[in-house]
Amino acid sequence: MRILRTIVCYLGLLSFGYKVKAQSLPVGSVGVEDYYRRAQLLGVLDSNISFTVRPLFKAGLKVKDIQYPDLKEVRYNLLNTESAFRSNDGKINGLILPLSMQTQFNSHHPYGWNDGAMIPAKGFQTVISGGLFAEYGPLSIQFKPELAIAGNSAFDTFDKDHYDIIVARYYDFYNNIDLPARFGNQEYSHAYWGQSSIRLNYSSLSVGLSTENLWWGPGMRNSLLMSNTAPGFKHLTLNTVKPIKTPIGSFEGQLIAGRLEGSGFGPLEPNRQYFYSDLYLPKPDDWRYLSGIVFTYQPKWVSGLFLGFTQTRQMYSKDLNGFSDYLPFFLPVKAVNADQPINKPDERNSIFMRWLWPAEHAEVYFEFGRNNFSGDFRNNLLEPNTSRAYIFGLRKMLPFNRRTDENILIGVEVTQLAETLVDKVLSASGWYTSPGVRHGYTNRGEVLGAGIGPGGNLQSLDVSWVRGIKRLGLQIERYVHNDDFYYYAYQDTKDFRRHWTDLSIGASGEWNYKNLIFNAKLQYIKSLNYQWYLLQQPGEPYMVNGKDANNLQIQAGATYRF
C-alpha cells in the first residue's frame, strides 16, 4: 500500500498544468460512446485512452464537440436554437446537453441490463433526460436529470408453482441481496439527478460531487464491479479526465466515496411462512457507505497494453467508525477473526487487462475478480477459484468498403459469475450477496456490477456493419440465471434438468440523421425452465420439458444533439 500511496502523490504533482474542459460523456450514450472505442480500433482515436475508467471526458478524447465525434458528419440545427452560450465577460461558458428519450417493452417478464434508470419490469417503460453544462474557470456544473416511468405489469414470479422447501431456500438466498422480484404492484415513476455533477478541474484531475453512472474495467456487456445497470448514486470523486503521462507510462484512475440506497421492496411476499417461521427477513433501514478505487496503468514499453485493478468496500452507515472505514484502501488490511460480529464490511476486487492492436483493428480484454476480498495474497494464490468471477472478450474490425469507410465489427464476450466450490454453494452465497451487508452489492434494487446478477453466466456474439456512428447488427446470447441458487435449492435431488437458461437472438442499430441519433433493438428470448420450474407428471419419462416462456423485448429511442 506504501507503493500505491507514493504513486498517487506523484501523479497528483504531475497533473498540475493548464485548464481543460471537463464535460463528460455519460456511460451508455447511444451511438457516440461506442463510436469512440471503434475509432480507437481503427487507429483514429488516441491509443493512450484505456476505456476502463468511464465516463469519458472531452479533455481525454481531444475533440471539439464530444457529441459530434465524426468529423465527416455535417452539422445541422433543426430547432434553430443556440446550443452554446457565453457570458458577456467571456468567463462563463455553457451548452445545452442532448435531449434523449429511451423506451423499452418486455412482453412476458423483465429482461435486460445496462439501462441505468430503468427498472426490471414487464411492459412499457421510458426514461427521459436532458440538461445543461456550464463552466467558470476551474468550476464545472453538469445538470442532466433523468425521469423514469414504468408500467410495471404483473408477471409470474418464482413462488407461483414451487414446493414450499424450494421457496424457503429462495428466501435464504435473496434475503442477502436487494433484488426485488417486482418493484411494487403498481405503476412506477422516479426522478433522478441522473448524469449530473459539480467539479473543480485542473489539468488531468477533477474532484467533485457526482451522481453519474460509472463503468470500471474493459468489458462491453458486463463489468464485475461497476456498470450502468443500476441508477447512478451520489458520490464524491477524485478522478483523471485524461491519461497522466510519466516517464514509465500513463495512468488513469478514480477514487470514490458514495451513498447507496435500498429499493424498499422485498423479494416476494413479506408474510410468507415455512413451518410457522417468517421467510422474509427485513433488511436494515439504513443507507450504505461505498468506497471504491480503479487504477489503470499503460506501460511505456508495451504499446496498447492496459493493466489495472478495482476494489470496493461497503458497510452500513451505523457501522462506520474511524478513518479506516471511510478510506480503507491506503491502510493495511486487517485480519478478521471468525468470532467477530457479522456486520463486517462487504468487499470485492478485480484485476483486468485490455490489449489494443490498432494495426490489426482489434482488442482483447480480460477481468478476474474475487467476491468478499480477503486481502490475503497467499490464500488468493492457493485458492484462485474461491468466490471468483471473470470476463473475457475480444473485438475485431474487418474492412468492408474502404472507399466509404464501412467495416464489419465482430465481438465475443464471456462472463462467468457462478460459484465453483460446493461449500460456497451450500451456504447460499454468491457474487454480490452478503450476510453482513444484507442489501448486497446493489443500489435501489439493482446490481452495481454485472447486470446478469449473482450466479449468472453469459456468452455473447455480436456481428455489426458500421460506418461512422451508424451501426446495424445481430446479437446471439446464452444467459444462465443464478446457477448458485439453482444448485443450493436442488442440492437434495441433484436434478440437473432445471437450469433456467435464456437463448436469445436480436437485431439492433443506431442511425444518425442531422441532429438526431435514432436507436432500436428487437430481441426474441426463449426462456427454458423459466424460474427454474419443471413439473413431471406420474408416468412421464424422466426427460421432459420444463416451464418455458417466450419473451419479446423491443427498445427504441431518439437523441437530439443541439
N, C-alpha and C positions, 0 to 999 in steps of 0.2 A: 504493500500500500504506500510505502515511502516513495517508491519509484513513480507511482501514479500521481502522488501529490506534487512531485518535482516537475513532471511533465505538464500538469495543469498550470502551475505557476509560470513555467517557461512560455507556454503558449499564450498565457494572458499578457506577458510582456511583449511578445512578438506582435500581438494583434493590434496595438495602438498605431494609428497612422492617419488615414483620411476617412471622410464620411462616406457612407453608402446609402442607397435606397433600401429600405427594409420591408418592402411589400412582399408578402408570402403568396405562394400558390397552394391553395388548400389541398389536402390529401384527397384524392378521388376526383379532382377537377376533370370533367368529362372532355375527352379528346385531347386536351392540352398536355396534361401531366405525362401520359404515356408517349406523346409525340416527342418530348424531350429525351426520354430514355431510348426511343428508337433512333433519334438523331445521333445519340452518342454511339450506338452500334454502327452507324454508317460513317462515323468519324467526323461528323459535322459539329457536334457539341463538345465542349471541353472534357477531356477524358479524366480530369482530376476530380470530378464530382462523383461521389460514391453511390448516390441514390439509396443509401442506407439510413439516412437521418432526414426525415421529412416532417413538416412541409419544406419544400424548396423555397429559395429566396431569389429575388431579382438580382441581387449582388453576385450570387454564385453562378447564375445562368448567363449573366453578361448580355442581356437583351434590352432593347429599348422599351418594349411593352411586353410584359410577361404573359398577357393573354393572346398576343399575336406572334407566336413563335416562328411561323413560316414566313420568311421574308418575301416569298413569291406571292403571298396572299394579298389581294387587293383590298384596301381599307374602304369601308362604306360607313354611312351614317343614316340608317333607315329612319330613325326617330328625330333626326335633325336636332340633336342635343349636343352640348359641350360635355365631353367625357372628363376633361381635366379642368382644374381651376387653380388660381394663384392669387394670393393677397396682393394689394397694391404695392406693398414694400418688397414683395418677392420672397418673403421669409416663410410663408406657409404655402405648401403645395399639396394638392389632393386630386383625387379622381373618383369617379363612380365605379364601383365594383360590378361584375357581371350579375345580371338577374337570371335566376335559374328556377325551373320547376321540374321536378322528377316525380314520376308516377309509377307505381308497381301494383300488380294484381297477381294473387295466388288463388287458383280455383278450388283446391281441396284442403290444403294445410299450409302453415308457414314454411317458407323456404328462402334461403339467400343470406348473404353476409356482406361485409364491407360496404354497408349502405348508411353509415352514420346515424342520423336522427331517426331513421325508420325503425320500426319495431318488428319482431317476428309475428306476423299476423296473416290470417286468411282474408281474402277480399282486396278491396282497393285501399291504397294509401298514397299520400302525396307529401312531398317536402318542398317548401318554397324558401328561397334565400336571396339576399341581395344586400347592398350596403355601400359604405364609403371608406376611403382610405385617405388619411391626411398626415403630413409630416412637417415638423417645425424643428429645424436644426437636428439634434440627435433624437428628438422625441417623435415617435410614430404612433398613430392610433388607427387600428383597423376595426371597423364595426360591420360585422356580417352575420346578423342573427338568422336563425332557421325556425320555421314553423312546420311541425309535423302533424298531419291529420290522417287517422286510420279508421276504416270501417270496423275492423277488429271482429269479424264474423265468427260465429261459433263453429267448432270442428271437433272431430273425435279425438279426445286426448287419451292418455295412457290408461287410465283407470276403468275405461268402459267395459272391457272384456277379460281382464286378467284375474287370476286367482288372488285371494287376499294376501298370501305369503309373498307373492311377487310384487304386489302393490306396496307392502311393508318394506321390502328391500329397495323399491324405488325411492321411498322417503328416506331410507338410510343414506342413499347416495346424494339426493338433491337437497337434503337438509344442510349440506355443507357447501352449497353454492347457490347463488341467487339467479336462477334461470327459470322464471315462471313458465308454466305450460301455456298460459294465456294472460295478457295484460288486462285483467278485469273482464267483465261480461257486457261491456257497452262500448260505444264509440270512444276512441282515444284521440286526444289532442294535447300538444305540449309545445310551448315556445322555448327555444334555447338561445343562449348567447352565440352559439354556432362557432364560426371561424373568426372570432374576434380576439383582439389583443391590444395591449398598450405597452410600448417598449422604449428603452433607451438603447441607441445603437452607436457603435463606434468601430470603424474598420471591420474586422471579421467577426466581432462579438455582438451579441444582443442579449439584454436582460430585461425581464418584464413579467407581466401577468397576462395569461392567455387562457382561452377555452378551446383552442383549435384541436382538431384531431391530430394525432401523431402516428407515424409509422416508422418503426425501427427494424432494421435488418433488410436483406436483399430480396425477400420473397415477393411474388406477384399476387398470388391468390390467398396466401396466408402469411402471417408473421407470428412468431411464437410469443412475443411479449407485448407488442404494441401495434394495433391496426385501427382501422376506422369502422369496425363492426359496431362498437358501442358509440353513443354520443360523446362528444368531447367533454372534458371535465376541467374545472378550474385548477390552474397550476401556475406556480412561479417557475420561470425558466431562465436558464443561462445556456445559450447555445451559439454555435457558429452559424453565420449566414453565408459563408463561403469557405472553402478549404484554407487552412492556415499552412503556408509553406515554410519549411525549415530545411536545414542542410541534410537532414536524414529522410525527408519525405514530407508529405502533407497530412494534416489531421482535421477531423471533423468530430463534433460531439454535442451532447446535450445533457444537462443536469436539471431535474425537475423535482418539485415538491408540490403534491396535489391533494385534492379532496375528492373522494369517491362517495357516491350516494347509492342507496338501495332502491329497488324498484317499488317496494311496498306491496308486492303481490306474492302469494305462496305458490308452491309447485303444483298443487292440485286442490283438493278440498281441505280446508283448515280443520274441519271437525271429524275427519276420518279416523276410525279406531281399529285396532287389531288386538284381540284378547284384552279388551277393556282399557287399552293404553292408547293415548293420543299418538298418532303417527307424525303429525306435523309439529316440529319444534320451532316456535317463532324465533326469528333472528334478532339480535340486539338492535335496539332503536338508537343507533349511533353511526355517525359518519366515519369513514376510514381515511387515515393519512397514508398517502403513497409517495415514496421516494424512489427515484429511478435515474439511471445513467446509461447512456450509449456512447461508445467511443470507437472511432474508426481511424485506422492508420493505413496510408498508402506508402509502401517502401519506395524510396527513390530509385532503387536498383532493379525493381521488377515493374515494368510498365503495365498499368491497368489492373494491378492486384490490390484489393482492399481487404484488410483484416480488421476484425472488431469484436466487441463484446457488449452485451447488455445485462443489466441487473435491476431488479425491482424488489421492493420491500414494502409491505403494507401492514397496518395494525389499527385497531380501533382507537379513536381519539382519547378515550378514557384511560388507555394503557400507555400513552406517551409519557416518558419520564426521562428527561435529560437530552443533551445534545446528540448522544449516540443514537437515539430513536429518530431524531429529525434528519440527520445527515450521516447515515451509518457507513457510507462507502469509503471514507477516508480513515476509518478506525479499524483495529484488528478485530477479526471475527471471534465472538465469544463462544466458548464451549457451552453446550446445552445438556443438562442432566435429565435423565428420564423422569425424575421426581419433580421437575419444575412444573409450574402451572401450565395448563393447556393453551392459555391465551398468549403464547409466544408469537413473534412476528411470522408472517407468511412471506416466504422469499422464493424467487426463481431467477435463473440466469441463463444466458446463452452465449455461444461464440459463433462467429459467422465469417464467411469468405465470399467475396464476389470477384471474379476474374473477367475483365473486359478484354476482348480481342477485336479492336476496330478493323484491323486488316482482314479479318475473317467475317466481320459484321455479326459477331456472336458474343455471348456471355454465358458463363456457368456460375452457379451460386449454391451455397450450402449454409444451413444454420442448424446447430445442435444445441439443445437446451436441457436443463435439469429443473425439475419441479422440487420445491422445498429445498432450495440450495443450502448445503451444509457448510460450505467454505473449507472443507477438509480435502485438500488436493490429493492426498494419498488414497482416501476412500473413493474419490471420484475416479481415480485410475483403476482401482481394484474392482469396482462395480460400475462400469460405464453404462450398463443398461438399466440401472436403478432409476426409476422415475424419469426416463429420458424421452425426448421427442426430437424430431428432426424434419427439416425441409430441404429438398434437393430440386434444383431446376436448371433448365438451360433454354436459351432463346437464340434463334438464328434467322438472319435476314437473307433472302435469296433474291438476286436481281430478276425482275420480271419484264420490265420495259425501261431500259436505261434512258431512252430519249425523253420519256415523260416522268422519270423518277418514280416508277412503280416497283414495288417489292412484294415478295411473299414472306410473311413472318410466321415462323413455327415456334411454338412454345410448349414445353413439357414441365410439369411440376408435380412432385410427390410430397405429401405431408403425412407424417405418422405420429399420432399422439397416444395411441393405445398402449397400455402398460404391458410389459413382457414378463414381469415377475409375479408368481402366484400369490405370495403373501400380500403384495400391494393390492391385487385384485380382490382378495378375500377381505381386506379391510375397508372395502368400498371407497377407496381413494383414487384419485386420478388427477390429470393435469388440470390446473385452475381451481381444484377443490381444496378446502382447508377445514379441519375440525376446530382450529383455534380462531380463525377469522372466517366465520361461517357464511359470510356473503361470497366467499371465494374471490377469485381474481376477475371481478366484474365491475361495471358501472351502470346503474339504472337498469339492471336485469339482463345485461348482455356482456359477453366475454370481451375483455380488453385485448386479448391476443388473437389466436387463430379462430376465425368465425365458425369453424366446424365443431368447436366445443370439446369438452373433456372426452377422452376415449375415441375421438373421431379420426378417421383416416380418409385421405382424398388423393385420387390420381386424376390428373387433368391434362388434356391435349387440346391445344388451340392452333388453328391454321387460319391466317388472315391475309387478305390483299390490302396493301396500304399505299397511300400516296399523300404525302403531307399529313394533314390532320385526318383526312378521310381514311376510314377503315371499314372493311366488310369481312366478317369471319364466321367460322364454325367452331364449336366447342363440344367436346365429349368428356364426360366426367363419371367417375365411380366414387360414391361417397358412402362410407360405412359410419352409421351413427353409434356413438358411445359404446364401443366394444367392452370397455371396462365395466360398465353397468351390466351389460349382457352376460358376461362371464360370472359376475357376482350374483346376479339374480338366478341363473340357471346352473349354479355350481353343483347342485344335488343330482339333477337329471343328466347333466353333461349333454344337453340337447344342442347339437351343432347346427340345427336347421333354422334357427330363429334370428340370425343376424339381420338387422334392419339395414338394408342396402339400397341406395338410390342410384339408378342408372339414368343418365340424362344426356340429351343432345340439344344444342341450342344454336341459333343464328343471331348475330349481333352486329352492330355497326355504329359509327359516328360519321356525320357528314356536315361539313361547314358550308354555309351559303351566306355570303356577305357578312353581316354582323353576327349571324346565328350559327350555333352548333346544335344539330339535332342528334339524338341518340335513341336507339331502340334495341330491344332484345326479346326474342321469343324462344322459350325453353320448355321442352317436354321432359317431365321427370316420372319415371316408373319406380315407385317405392315398393320394394319386395319386403314382405313381413313388416308392414307398417306398424310402428310402435312395438316391435318385437313380438307380434301376435301371430300365433298359429294354432288352429283348432283341428284336432284329429278325431274324427268320429269312430266309434267302435266298428271294427271290421274293415276299416280302410287300410291301405298299405302304409308302411312307415313314411315313405317319401311322399308328402302331399304339399300342395301349395299353401302358403300362409295367407294372411290377410294383406293383399296387395292393394295399392292405390295409384291412381293416375292423377298427376298434378300438372297444370299448365301455368307457367309463370310468364307474364308479359310486363316488360319495362318500356317506358317511353319518356322522353324528356326533351327540353329545349333550353338553351342558354343564350342569352343576348349579351354580347360584349359591346359596351358603349365606346 
